[in-house]
Amino acid sequence: MTGPPTSSRPPTPFGHLSREAPDRAPDRAPDRAPDRRALCRLRRAPYVLVVDPYSGCDLGCVLCSAPLRVFPRPGLALSRFLARHAKRVRGGWARIGRACDAYPLAEDSYGATRAILEELASAGLGVEIFTRSRRVLRDLDLLRSLAKRDAVRVTVKIPPAPRAVTVALEPGATPAPDRFALVAELARLGIPAGVEATPVMPGFGDDRRSLGHLICAADEAGARYVRVTPLRLEARVRPQLLVRLAELDTQGAERVLRCFGRRPWSPRFAERVETTAQSLRTLYRVPGEPTLPTPALPSRRDFPTQLALFGAA
Ligand code: SF4
């Protein structure tokens, strides 16, 4: 655990802020075997490439299906992949952090996300980073150099649920109020940032008032877009999530079950959430998606060693 107690910290527009993300042990059940999925995959627009630098996440969110044990994926595989698909991916956008957060605690030791960020930037790609952690600020130098050619977006994931619920469900992530401060800091430093409101769960922040608060706070912090993503109730995390929700609210698990039944996804709930979010975004004039222009190619001075990969002059 790091940082002074919450009560002694100065208040901000987003509540009390801590300086560091908590370093506590994940409060999530059983570890699983390492994930053997590929480091990256080709995709169609808006991302030509999706990259997960780690094969798990040690931030320990209750509703996460990523393994708790974290292994960095080999950078060499990405170099080869980019060399093979250079023509297809160059000038497009890559997403870092899909199955797993881009900045788990393990990034402090391995630095895999930083290495991948350098690799993608030198290959002339734009990069959108998805995270719940302030650790993204460790790579400020790279983010700044990418921002100069309009080739970076940082999407900070924040749940619209009450603070107590967020703390219980995402114990290892940067506290939610600090994530708004992170967006504000990125915006102040000239790094385009946005918010993804996720997960939106029945009875835990899915009402118009809660979503409105989140969109307003994101807008005040300088977010350029606010996505809203409803809960996906994967079978692997269903029992532990329902138990935790029942502890937090006697009706909590029941509400979720009524909405989802045995399915992982409720189209009706998703539609209701998206309709509410869209009307709020229209009201507050906040876009739902980032603009992803074709990024300008990097100069030799920015990334001198990597350009040889593609035979660039
Ligand atoms: S930060 Fe994301 S990937 Fe990491 S445990 Fe939480 S939900 Fe899973």
py3Dmol code that shows the C-alpha trace and the ligand (Angstrom):
import py3Dmol

protein = """\
ATOM      1  CA  MET A   1       0.000   0.000   0.000  1.00  0.00           C
ATOM      2  CA  THR A   2       1.286   3.446  -0.805  1.00  0.00           C
ATOM      3  CA  GLY A   3       0.203   7.041  -0.332  1.00  0.00           C
ATOM      4  CA  PRO A   4      -1.289   8.898   2.601  1.00  0.00           C
ATOM      5  CA  PRO A   5      -4.781   8.100   3.880  1.00  0.00           C
ATOM      6  CA  THR A   6      -7.555   9.472   1.697  1.00  0.00           C
ATOM      7  CA  SER A   7      -8.864  11.802   4.388  1.00  0.00           C
ATOM      8  CA  SER A   8      -5.549  13.724   4.540  1.00  0.00           C
ATOM      9  CA  ARG A   9      -5.360  14.401   0.814  1.00  0.00           C
ATOM     10  CA  PRO A  10      -6.512  17.728  -0.597  1.00  0.00           C
ATOM     11  CA  PRO A  11      -9.923  17.744  -2.284  1.00  0.00           C
ATOM     12  CA  THR A  12     -10.091  18.327  -6.066  1.00  0.00           C
ATOM     13  CA  PRO A  13     -12.992  18.726  -8.484  1.00  0.00           C
ATOM     14  CA  PHE A  14     -13.054  14.914  -8.602  1.00  0.00           C
ATOM     15  CA  GLY A  15     -12.773  14.223  -4.869  1.00  0.00           C
ATOM     16  CA  HIS A  16      -9.652  13.269  -2.885  1.00  0.00           C
ATOM     17  CA  LEU A  17      -6.698  12.194  -4.960  1.00  0.00           C
ATOM     18  CA  SER A  18      -3.849   9.866  -4.125  1.00  0.00           C
ATOM     19  CA  ARG A  19      -0.464  10.326  -5.793  1.00  0.00           C
ATOM     20  CA  GLU A  20       0.149   6.679  -6.611  1.00  0.00           C
ATOM     21  CA  ALA A  21      -1.948   3.741  -7.665  1.00  0.00           C
ATOM     22  CA  PRO A  22      -2.366   1.262  -4.811  1.00  0.00           C
ATOM     23  CA  ASP A  23       0.032  -1.643  -4.839  1.00  0.00           C
ATOM     24  CA  ARG A  24      -2.144  -4.116  -3.054  1.00  0.00           C
ATOM     25  CA  ALA A  25      -2.445  -7.827  -3.664  1.00  0.00           C
ATOM     26  CA  PRO A  26      -5.221  -8.780  -6.062  1.00  0.00           C
ATOM     27  CA  ASP A  27      -8.374  -9.916  -4.323  1.00  0.00           C
ATOM     28  CA  ARG A  28      -9.504 -12.210  -7.065  1.00  0.00           C
ATOM     29  CA  ALA A  29      -9.924 -15.928  -7.116  1.00  0.00           C
ATOM     30  CA  PRO A  30      -7.947 -18.573  -8.676  1.00  0.00           C
ATOM     31  CA  ASP A  31      -5.010 -18.184 -10.900  1.00  0.00           C
ATOM     32  CA  ARG A  32      -5.117 -19.818 -14.281  1.00  0.00           C
ATOM     33  CA  ALA A  33      -2.603 -21.106 -16.783  1.00  0.00           C
ATOM     34  CA  PRO A  34      -0.722 -18.527 -18.828  1.00  0.00           C
ATOM     35  CA  ASP A  35      -2.555 -17.219 -21.837  1.00  0.00           C
ATOM     36  CA  ARG A  36      -1.018 -18.481 -25.077  1.00  0.00           C
ATOM     37  CA  ARG A  37      -2.887 -16.216 -27.464  1.00  0.00           C
ATOM     38  CA  ALA A  38      -0.966 -14.244 -30.029  1.00  0.00           C
ATOM     39  CA  LEU A  39       0.709 -10.997 -29.062  1.00  0.00           C
ATOM     40  CA  CYS A  40      -1.090  -9.132 -31.807  1.00  0.00           C
ATOM     41  CA  ARG A  41      -3.752  -9.623 -34.437  1.00  0.00           C
ATOM     42  CA  LEU A  42      -4.636  -7.850 -37.633  1.00  0.00           C
ATOM     43  CA  ARG A  43      -8.003  -6.171 -37.573  1.00  0.00           C
ATOM     44  CA  ARG A  44     -10.115  -4.018 -39.824  1.00  0.00           C
ATOM     45  CA  ALA A  45     -10.831  -0.333 -39.172  1.00  0.00           C
ATOM     46  CA  PRO A  46     -10.632   1.545 -36.926  1.00  0.00           C
ATOM     47  CA  TYR A  47      -7.632  -0.498 -35.660  1.00  0.00           C
ATOM     48  CA  VAL A  48      -5.382  -2.300 -38.104  1.00  0.00           C
ATOM     49  CA  LEU A  49      -3.700  -4.037 -35.209  1.00  0.00           C
ATOM     50  CA  VAL A  50      -4.639  -5.079 -31.668  1.00  0.00           C
ATOM     51  CA  VAL A  51      -1.758  -5.722 -29.256  1.00  0.00           C
ATOM     52  CA  ASP A  52      -1.739  -7.103 -25.706  1.00  0.00           C
ATOM     53  CA  PRO A  53       1.789  -6.636 -24.308  1.00  0.00           C
ATOM     54  CA  TYR A  54       1.047  -8.999 -21.402  1.00  0.00           C
ATOM     55  CA  SER A  55      -0.653 -12.365 -21.223  1.00  0.00           C
ATOM     56  CA  GLY A  56      -2.480 -11.512 -18.002  1.00  0.00           C
ATOM     57  CA  CYS A  57      -3.174  -8.667 -15.594  1.00  0.00           C
ATOM     58  CA  ASP A  58      -2.216  -8.347 -11.932  1.00  0.00           C
ATOM     59  CA  LEU A  59      -4.559  -5.455 -11.120  1.00  0.00           C
ATOM     60  CA  GLY A  60      -7.054  -8.037  -9.902  1.00  0.00           C
ATOM     61  CA  CYS A  61     -10.469  -6.709 -10.956  1.00  0.00           C
ATOM     62  CA  VAL A  62     -13.258  -9.017  -9.821  1.00  0.00           C
ATOM     63  CA  LEU A  63     -15.026  -9.084 -13.168  1.00  0.00           C
ATOM     64  CA  CYS A  64     -11.923  -9.759 -15.247  1.00  0.00           C
ATOM     65  CA  SER A  65     -11.311 -13.015 -17.060  1.00  0.00           C
ATOM     66  CA  ALA A  66      -7.619 -12.317 -17.743  1.00  0.00           C
ATOM     67  CA  PRO A  67      -5.186 -14.575 -15.838  1.00  0.00           C
ATOM     68  CA  LEU A  68      -3.679 -13.053 -12.696  1.00  0.00           C
ATOM     69  CA  ARG A  69      -0.200 -14.291 -13.495  1.00  0.00           C
ATOM     70  CA  VAL A  70       1.438 -11.873 -15.864  1.00  0.00           C
ATOM     71  CA  PHE A  71       3.930 -12.734 -18.590  1.00  0.00           C
ATOM     72  CA  PRO A  72       5.301 -10.200 -21.031  1.00  0.00           C
ATOM     73  CA  ARG A  73       4.924 -11.284 -24.638  1.00  0.00           C
ATOM     74  CA  PRO A  74       8.132 -11.309 -26.673  1.00  0.00           C
ATOM     75  CA  GLY A  75       8.862  -8.089 -28.543  1.00  0.00           C
ATOM     76  CA  LEU A  76      10.686  -9.992 -31.251  1.00  0.00           C
ATOM     77  CA  ALA A  77       7.403 -11.519 -32.391  1.00  0.00           C
ATOM     78  CA  LEU A  78       5.982  -8.047 -32.921  1.00  0.00           C
ATOM     79  CA  SER A  79       9.012  -6.929 -34.982  1.00  0.00           C
ATOM     80  CA  ARG A  80       8.561  -9.931 -37.257  1.00  0.00           C
ATOM     81  CA  PHE A  81       4.831  -9.385 -37.457  1.00  0.00           C
ATOM     82  CA  LEU A  82       5.233  -5.715 -38.381  1.00  0.00           C
ATOM     83  CA  ALA A  83       7.891  -6.543 -40.951  1.00  0.00           C
ATOM     84  CA  ARG A  84       5.598  -9.114 -42.565  1.00  0.00           C
ATOM     85  CA  HIS A  85       2.529  -6.865 -42.620  1.00  0.00           C
ATOM     86  CA  ALA A  86       4.259  -3.483 -43.029  1.00  0.00           C
ATOM     87  CA  LYS A  87       2.249  -2.428 -46.076  1.00  0.00           C
ATOM     88  CA  ARG A  88      -1.085  -3.328 -44.543  1.00  0.00           C
ATOM     89  CA  VAL A  89      -0.596  -1.695 -41.174  1.00  0.00           C
ATOM     90  CA  ARG A  90       1.499   1.361 -41.937  1.00  0.00           C
ATOM     91  CA  GLY A  91      -0.406   4.603 -41.473  1.00  0.00           C
ATOM     92  CA  GLY A  92      -3.194   2.890 -39.496  1.00  0.00           C
ATOM     93  CA  TRP A  93      -3.997   2.735 -35.783  1.00  0.00           C
ATOM     94  CA  ALA A  94      -3.097   0.058 -33.283  1.00  0.00           C
ATOM     95  CA  ARG A  95      -4.926  -0.637 -30.056  1.00  0.00           C
ATOM     96  CA  ILE A  96      -2.781  -1.511 -27.026  1.00  0.00           C
ATOM     97  CA  GLY A  97      -4.666  -3.306 -24.255  1.00  0.00           C
ATOM     98  CA  ARG A  98      -7.697  -5.327 -25.244  1.00  0.00           C
ATOM     99  CA  ALA A  99      -7.815  -8.582 -23.264  1.00  0.00           C
ATOM    100  CA  CYS A 100      -5.452  -7.157 -20.617  1.00  0.00           C
ATOM    101  CA  ASP A 101      -4.673  -3.678 -19.334  1.00  0.00           C
ATOM    102  CA  ALA A 102      -1.768  -1.917 -21.067  1.00  0.00           C
ATOM    103  CA  TYR A 103      -0.188  -0.983 -17.700  1.00  0.00           C
ATOM    104  CA  PRO A 104      -0.358  -3.771 -15.094  1.00  0.00           C
ATOM    105  CA  LEU A 105       1.957  -3.662 -12.061  1.00  0.00           C
ATOM    106  CA  ALA A 106       4.321  -5.911 -14.011  1.00  0.00           C
ATOM    107  CA  GLU A 107       5.111  -3.035 -16.382  1.00  0.00           C
ATOM    108  CA  ASP A 108       7.363  -1.683 -13.590  1.00  0.00           C
ATOM    109  CA  SER A 109       9.597  -4.740 -13.979  1.00  0.00           C
ATOM    110  CA  TYR A 110       9.287  -5.718 -17.633  1.00  0.00           C
ATOM    111  CA  GLY A 111       8.542  -2.520 -19.550  1.00  0.00           C
ATOM    112  CA  ALA A 112       6.891  -4.561 -22.323  1.00  0.00           C
ATOM    113  CA  THR A 113       4.264  -1.921 -23.077  1.00  0.00           C
ATOM    114  CA  ARG A 114       6.926   0.746 -23.466  1.00  0.00           C
ATOM    115  CA  ALA A 115       8.921  -1.464 -25.836  1.00  0.00           C
ATOM    116  CA  ILE A 116       5.822  -2.160 -27.915  1.00  0.00           C
ATOM    117  CA  LEU A 117       4.870   1.506 -27.951  1.00  0.00           C
ATOM    118  CA  GLU A 118       8.313   2.330 -29.368  1.00  0.00           C
ATOM    119  CA  GLU A 119       7.980  -0.426 -31.946  1.00  0.00           C
ATOM    120  CA  LEU A 120       4.541   0.674 -33.134  1.00  0.00           C
ATOM    121  CA  ALA A 121       5.518   4.336 -33.201  1.00  0.00           C
ATOM    122  CA  SER A 122       8.622   3.666 -35.259  1.00  0.00           C
ATOM    123  CA  ALA A 123       6.503   1.634 -37.681  1.00  0.00           C
ATOM    124  CA  GLY A 124       4.427   4.749 -38.391  1.00  0.00           C
ATOM    125  CA  LEU A 125       1.265   3.613 -36.651  1.00  0.00           C
ATOM    126  CA  GLY A 126      -1.052   5.670 -34.509  1.00  0.00           C
ATOM    127  CA  VAL A 127      -1.654   4.130 -31.078  1.00  0.00           C
ATOM    128  CA  GLU A 128      -4.703   4.102 -28.839  1.00  0.00           C
ATOM    129  CA  ILE A 129      -3.867   2.926 -25.317  1.00  0.00           C
ATOM    130  CA  PHE A 130      -6.532   1.471 -23.005  1.00  0.00           C
ATOM    131  CA  THR A 131      -5.809   1.525 -19.284  1.00  0.00           C
ATOM    132  CA  ARG A 132      -7.088   1.890 -15.739  1.00  0.00           C
ATOM    133  CA  SER A 133      -3.690   2.936 -14.413  1.00  0.00           C
ATOM    134  CA  ARG A 134      -1.659   6.088 -13.877  1.00  0.00           C
ATOM    135  CA  ARG A 135       1.395   4.113 -14.954  1.00  0.00           C
ATOM    136  CA  VAL A 136       0.724   5.363 -18.462  1.00  0.00           C
ATOM    137  CA  LEU A 137       2.408   8.629 -17.362  1.00  0.00           C
ATOM    138  CA  ARG A 138       5.724   6.785 -17.126  1.00  0.00           C
ATOM    139  CA  ASP A 139       5.853   6.886 -20.934  1.00  0.00           C
ATOM    140  CA  LEU A 140       5.131  10.579 -21.213  1.00  0.00           C
ATOM    141  CA  ASP A 141       8.173  11.212 -23.421  1.00  0.00           C
ATOM    142  CA  LEU A 142       6.907   8.693 -25.983  1.00  0.00           C
ATOM    143  CA  LEU A 143       3.331   9.934 -25.738  1.00  0.00           C
ATOM    144  CA  ARG A 144       4.480  13.489 -26.359  1.00  0.00           C
ATOM    145  CA  SER A 145       6.479  12.541 -29.383  1.00  0.00           C
ATOM    146  CA  LEU A 146       3.482  10.589 -30.756  1.00  0.00           C
ATOM    147  CA  ALA A 147       1.129  13.491 -29.962  1.00  0.00           C
ATOM    148  CA  LYS A 148       3.275  15.811 -32.078  1.00  0.00           C
ATOM    149  CA  ARG A 149       2.213  13.872 -35.164  1.00  0.00           C
ATOM    150  CA  ASP A 150      -1.348  13.331 -33.910  1.00  0.00           C
ATOM    151  CA  ALA A 151      -0.710   9.615 -33.499  1.00  0.00           C
ATOM    152  CA  VAL A 152      -1.854   8.831 -29.971  1.00  0.00           C
ATOM    153  CA  ARG A 153      -5.036   8.578 -27.901  1.00  0.00           C
ATOM    154  CA  VAL A 154      -5.206   7.407 -24.291  1.00  0.00           C
ATOM    155  CA  THR A 155      -8.526   5.913 -23.237  1.00  0.00           C
ATOM    156  CA  VAL A 156      -8.967   5.736 -19.473  1.00  0.00           C
ATOM    157  CA  LYS A 157     -11.539   3.196 -18.320  1.00  0.00           C
ATOM    158  CA  ILE A 158     -13.765   4.402 -15.481  1.00  0.00           C
ATOM    159  CA  PRO A 159     -16.894   2.680 -14.140  1.00  0.00           C
ATOM    160  CA  PRO A 160     -19.960   4.845 -13.527  1.00  0.00           C
ATOM    161  CA  ALA A 161     -20.750   2.870 -10.334  1.00  0.00           C
ATOM    162  CA  PRO A 162     -20.561   4.442  -6.829  1.00  0.00           C
ATOM    163  CA  ARG A 163     -17.064   4.744  -5.376  1.00  0.00           C
ATOM    164  CA  ALA A 164     -17.479   1.924  -2.824  1.00  0.00           C
ATOM    165  CA  VAL A 165     -18.508  -0.475  -5.588  1.00  0.00           C
ATOM    166  CA  THR A 166     -15.575   0.518  -7.792  1.00  0.00           C
ATOM    167  CA  VAL A 167     -13.078   0.077  -4.948  1.00  0.00           C
ATOM    168  CA  ALA A 168     -14.484  -3.378  -4.196  1.00  0.00           C
ATOM    169  CA  LEU A 169     -14.500  -4.515  -7.825  1.00  0.00           C
ATOM    170  CA  GLU A 170     -11.235  -2.928  -9.021  1.00  0.00           C
ATOM    171  CA  PRO A 171      -8.955  -3.039  -5.940  1.00  0.00           C
ATOM    172  CA  GLY A 172      -5.619  -2.838  -7.756  1.00  0.00           C
ATOM    173  CA  ALA A 173      -6.472  -0.160 -10.316  1.00  0.00           C
ATOM    174  CA  THR A 174      -5.903   3.554  -9.812  1.00  0.00           C
ATOM    175  CA  PRO A 175      -8.881   4.879  -7.745  1.00  0.00           C
ATOM    176  CA  ALA A 176     -11.676   6.149  -9.991  1.00  0.00           C
ATOM    177  CA  PRO A 177     -11.426   9.856  -8.971  1.00  0.00           C
ATOM    178  CA  ASP A 178      -7.726   9.750  -9.741  1.00  0.00           C
ATOM    179  CA  ARG A 179      -8.521   8.441 -13.192  1.00  0.00           C
ATOM    180  CA  PHE A 180     -10.431  11.651 -13.970  1.00  0.00           C
ATOM    181  CA  ALA A 181      -7.386  13.523 -12.695  1.00  0.00           C
ATOM    182  CA  LEU A 182      -5.263  11.382 -15.023  1.00  0.00           C
ATOM    183  CA  VAL A 183      -7.416  12.435 -17.982  1.00  0.00           C
ATOM    184  CA  ALA A 184      -7.045  16.083 -16.894  1.00  0.00           C
ATOM    185  CA  GLU A 185      -3.284  15.703 -16.581  1.00  0.00           C
ATOM    186  CA  LEU A 186      -2.958  14.100 -20.002  1.00  0.00           C
ATOM    187  CA  ALA A 187      -5.119  16.822 -21.557  1.00  0.00           C
ATOM    188  CA  ARG A 188      -3.017  19.525 -19.864  1.00  0.00           C
ATOM    189  CA  LEU A 189       0.134  17.936 -21.249  1.00  0.00           C
ATOM    190  CA  GLY A 190      -1.294  17.919 -24.771  1.00  0.00           C
ATOM    191  CA  ILE A 191      -1.946  14.166 -24.972  1.00  0.00           C
ATOM    192  CA  PRO A 192      -5.403  13.494 -26.444  1.00  0.00           C
ATOM    193  CA  ALA A 193      -7.346  11.480 -23.890  1.00  0.00           C
ATOM    194  CA  GLY A 194     -10.847  10.086 -23.565  1.00  0.00           C
ATOM    195  CA  VAL A 195     -12.929   7.996 -21.196  1.00  0.00           C
ATOM    196  CA  GLU A 196     -14.576   4.627 -21.553  1.00  0.00           C
ATOM    197  CA  ALA A 197     -17.373   4.205 -19.013  1.00  0.00           C
ATOM    198  CA  THR A 198     -17.117   0.506 -18.269  1.00  0.00           C
ATOM    199  CA  PRO A 199     -18.543  -1.765 -17.053  1.00  0.00           C
ATOM    200  CA  VAL A 200     -22.081  -0.392 -16.893  1.00  0.00           C
ATOM    201  CA  MET A 201     -24.050  -2.871 -14.737  1.00  0.00           C
ATOM    202  CA  PRO A 202     -27.774  -3.024 -13.981  1.00  0.00           C
ATOM    203  CA  GLY A 203     -28.403  -0.969 -10.844  1.00  0.00           C
ATOM    204  CA  PHE A 204     -24.767   0.123 -10.509  1.00  0.00           C
ATOM    205  CA  GLY A 205     -24.446   3.362 -12.443  1.00  0.00           C
ATOM    206  CA  ASP A 206     -26.669   2.541 -15.435  1.00  0.00           C
ATOM    207  CA  ASP A 207     -29.172   5.332 -14.666  1.00  0.00           C
ATOM    208  CA  ARG A 208     -29.233   8.649 -16.498  1.00  0.00           C
ATOM    209  CA  ARG A 209     -27.983  10.576 -13.454  1.00  0.00           C
ATOM    210  CA  SER A 210     -24.868   8.459 -12.912  1.00  0.00           C
ATOM    211  CA  LEU A 211     -23.975   8.338 -16.600  1.00  0.00           C
ATOM    212  CA  GLY A 212     -24.601  12.093 -16.805  1.00  0.00           C
ATOM    213  CA  HIS A 213     -22.227  12.696 -13.870  1.00  0.00           C
ATOM    214  CA  LEU A 214     -19.540  10.616 -15.497  1.00  0.00           C
ATOM    215  CA  ILE A 215     -19.874  12.299 -18.901  1.00  0.00           C
ATOM    216  CA  CYS A 216     -19.813  15.751 -17.251  1.00  0.00           C
ATOM    217  CA  ALA A 217     -16.755  14.896 -15.141  1.00  0.00           C
ATOM    218  CA  ALA A 218     -14.984  13.493 -18.206  1.00  0.00           C
ATOM    219  CA  ASP A 219     -15.837  16.607 -20.190  1.00  0.00           C
ATOM    220  CA  GLU A 220     -14.593  18.875 -17.370  1.00  0.00           C
ATOM    221  CA  ALA A 221     -11.370  16.886 -17.211  1.00  0.00           C
ATOM    222  CA  GLY A 222     -10.791  17.530 -20.904  1.00  0.00           C
ATOM    223  CA  ALA A 223     -11.797  14.159 -22.372  1.00  0.00           C
ATOM    224  CA  ARG A 224     -12.228  14.335 -26.133  1.00  0.00           C
ATOM    225  CA  TYR A 225     -14.691  11.440 -26.262  1.00  0.00           C
ATOM    226  CA  VAL A 226     -16.678   9.225 -23.914  1.00  0.00           C
ATOM    227  CA  ARG A 227     -17.487   5.655 -24.855  1.00  0.00           C
ATOM    228  CA  VAL A 228     -20.021   3.727 -22.792  1.00  0.00           C
ATOM    229  CA  THR A 229     -19.667  -0.061 -22.606  1.00  0.00           C
ATOM    230  CA  PRO A 230     -22.178  -2.312 -20.803  1.00  0.00           C
ATOM    231  CA  LEU A 231     -21.126  -5.306 -18.709  1.00  0.00           C
ATOM    232  CA  ARG A 232     -20.209  -8.545 -20.447  1.00  0.00           C
ATOM    233  CA  LEU A 233     -20.924 -11.307 -17.944  1.00  0.00           C
ATOM    234  CA  GLU A 234     -18.419 -14.013 -18.912  1.00  0.00           C
ATOM    235  CA  ALA A 235     -19.060 -17.480 -17.479  1.00  0.00           C
ATOM    236  CA  ARG A 236     -15.575 -17.582 -15.893  1.00  0.00           C
ATOM    237  CA  VAL A 237     -16.188 -14.530 -13.719  1.00  0.00           C
ATOM    238  CA  ARG A 238     -19.947 -14.842 -13.189  1.00  0.00           C
ATOM    239  CA  PRO A 239     -19.860 -16.606  -9.764  1.00  0.00           C
ATOM    240  CA  GLN A 240     -17.266 -14.316  -8.151  1.00  0.00           C
ATOM    241  CA  LEU A 241     -18.901 -11.174  -9.516  1.00  0.00           C
ATOM    242  CA  LEU A 242     -22.388 -12.169  -8.354  1.00  0.00           C
ATOM    243  CA  VAL A 243     -21.109 -13.016  -4.862  1.00  0.00           C
ATOM    244  CA  ARG A 244     -19.356  -9.652  -4.599  1.00  0.00           C
ATOM    245  CA  LEU A 245     -22.388  -7.740  -5.917  1.00  0.00           C
ATOM    246  CA  ALA A 246     -24.639  -9.500  -3.404  1.00  0.00           C
ATOM    247  CA  GLU A 247     -22.262  -8.379  -0.620  1.00  0.00           C
ATOM    248  CA  LEU A 248     -22.388  -4.796  -1.849  1.00  0.00           C
ATOM    249  CA  ASP A 249     -26.151  -4.630  -2.356  1.00  0.00           C
ATOM    250  CA  THR A 250     -28.655  -7.252  -1.254  1.00  0.00           C
ATOM    251  CA  GLN A 251     -30.564  -6.860  -4.531  1.00  0.00           C
ATOM    252  CA  GLY A 252     -27.420  -6.412  -6.658  1.00  0.00           C
ATOM    253  CA  ALA A 253     -26.859  -9.959  -7.906  1.00  0.00           C
ATOM    254  CA  GLU A 254     -30.578 -10.492  -8.430  1.00  0.00           C
ATOM    255  CA  ARG A 255     -30.843  -7.411 -10.651  1.00  0.00           C
ATOM    256  CA  VAL A 256     -27.947  -8.572 -12.803  1.00  0.00           C
ATOM    257  CA  LEU A 257     -29.370 -12.081 -13.089  1.00  0.00           C
ATOM    258  CA  ARG A 258     -32.818 -10.750 -14.013  1.00  0.00           C
ATOM    259  CA  CYS A 259     -31.224  -8.759 -16.791  1.00  0.00           C
ATOM    260  CA  PHE A 260     -28.745 -11.325 -18.144  1.00  0.00           C
ATOM    261  CA  GLY A 261     -30.283 -14.686 -17.268  1.00  0.00           C
ATOM    262  CA  ARG A 262     -27.738 -17.305 -18.349  1.00  0.00           C
ATOM    263  CA  ARG A 263     -26.350 -15.205 -21.191  1.00  0.00           C
ATOM    264  CA  PRO A 264     -23.140 -13.188 -21.119  1.00  0.00           C
ATOM    265  CA  TRP A 265     -24.738 -10.280 -22.961  1.00  0.00           C
ATOM    266  CA  SER A 266     -28.110  -8.574 -22.784  1.00  0.00           C
ATOM    267  CA  PRO A 267     -28.960  -6.800 -26.076  1.00  0.00           C
ATOM    268  CA  ARG A 268     -31.931  -5.040 -24.465  1.00  0.00           C
ATOM    269  CA  PHE A 269     -29.826  -3.694 -21.586  1.00  0.00           C
ATOM    270  CA  ALA A 270     -27.046  -2.673 -23.995  1.00  0.00           C
ATOM    271  CA  GLU A 271     -29.524  -0.815 -26.178  1.00  0.00           C
ATOM    272  CA  ARG A 272     -31.024   1.024 -23.212  1.00  0.00           C
ATOM    273  CA  VAL A 273     -27.587   2.076 -21.966  1.00  0.00           C
ATOM    274  CA  GLU A 274     -26.463   3.222 -25.395  1.00  0.00           C
ATOM    275  CA  THR A 275     -29.683   5.212 -25.949  1.00  0.00           C
ATOM    276  CA  THR A 276     -29.217   6.992 -22.603  1.00  0.00           C
ATOM    277  CA  ALA A 277     -25.535   7.621 -23.280  1.00  0.00           C
ATOM    278  CA  GLN A 278     -26.210   8.960 -26.754  1.00  0.00           C
ATOM    279  CA  SER A 279     -28.801  11.446 -25.519  1.00  0.00           C
ATOM    280  CA  LEU A 280     -26.397  12.643 -22.783  1.00  0.00           C
ATOM    281  CA  ARG A 281     -23.516  12.972 -25.236  1.00  0.00           C
ATOM    282  CA  THR A 282     -25.734  15.043 -27.500  1.00  0.00           C
ATOM    283  CA  LEU A 283     -26.770  17.182 -24.522  1.00  0.00           C
ATOM    284  CA  TYR A 284     -23.187  17.796 -23.380  1.00  0.00           C
ATOM    285  CA  ARG A 285     -21.745  17.790 -26.924  1.00  0.00           C
ATOM    286  CA  VAL A 286     -19.215  15.081 -26.252  1.00  0.00           C
ATOM    287  CA  PRO A 287     -18.352  12.655 -29.081  1.00  0.00           C
ATOM    288  CA  GLY A 288     -18.666   8.930 -28.468  1.00  0.00           C
ATOM    289  CA  GLU A 289     -15.551   7.969 -30.408  1.00  0.00           C
ATOM    290  CA  PRO A 290     -12.114   9.532 -30.926  1.00  0.00           C
ATOM    291  CA  THR A 291     -11.081  10.924 -34.273  1.00  0.00           C
ATOM    292  CA  LEU A 292      -8.294   8.748 -35.673  1.00  0.00           C
ATOM    293  CA  PRO A 293      -6.618  10.611 -38.540  1.00  0.00           C
ATOM    294  CA  THR A 294      -3.873   9.025 -40.619  1.00  0.00           C
ATOM    295  CA  PRO A 295      -0.798   9.628 -38.446  1.00  0.00           C
ATOM    296  CA  ALA A 296       2.147  11.477 -39.972  1.00  0.00           C
ATOM    297  CA  LEU A 297       5.179   9.227 -40.399  1.00  0.00           C
ATOM    298  CA  PRO A 298       7.861   9.476 -37.712  1.00  0.00           C
ATOM    299  CA  SER A 299      11.085  11.292 -38.411  1.00  0.00           C
ATOM    300  CA  ARG A 300      14.422   9.509 -38.234  1.00  0.00           C
ATOM    301  CA  ARG A 301      15.303  11.668 -35.231  1.00  0.00           C
ATOM    302  CA  ASP A 302      12.270  10.422 -33.281  1.00  0.00           C
ATOM    303  CA  PHE A 303      12.958   6.706 -33.698  1.00  0.00           C
ATOM    304  CA  PRO A 304      16.368   6.299 -35.378  1.00  0.00           C
ATOM    305  CA  THR A 305      16.981   2.605 -34.817  1.00  0.00           C
ATOM    306  CA  GLN A 306      13.644   1.132 -35.796  1.00  0.00           C
ATOM    307  CA  LEU A 307      13.200   2.596 -39.255  1.00  0.00           C
ATOM    308  CA  ALA A 308      15.658   0.065 -40.698  1.00  0.00           C
ATOM    309  CA  LEU A 309      12.971  -2.555 -40.091  1.00  0.00           C
ATOM    310  CA  PHE A 310      11.042  -1.357 -43.132  1.00  0.00           C
ATOM    311  CA  GLY A 311      13.973  -0.216 -45.222  1.00  0.00           C
ATOM    312  CA  ALA A 312      12.918   3.417 -44.875  1.00  0.00           C
ATOM    313  CA  ALA A 313      15.359   6.068 -46.009  1.00  0.00           C
TER     314      ALA A 313
END
"""
ligand_1 = """\
8
SF4
S -7.379 -3.627 -15.332
Fe -8.515 -4.655 -16.991
S -7.261 -6.438 -17.564
Fe -6.530 -5.719 -15.533
S -7.649 -6.952 -14.044
Fe -8.811 -5.041 -14.360
S -10.316 -5.542 -15.976
Fe -8.714 -7.139 -16.018
"""
view = py3Dmol.view(width=600, height=400)
view.addModel(protein, "pdb")
view.setStyle({"model": 0}, {"cartoon": {"style": "trace"}})
view.addModel(ligand_1, "xyz")
view.setStyle({"model": 1}, {"stick": {}})
view.zoomTo()
view.show()
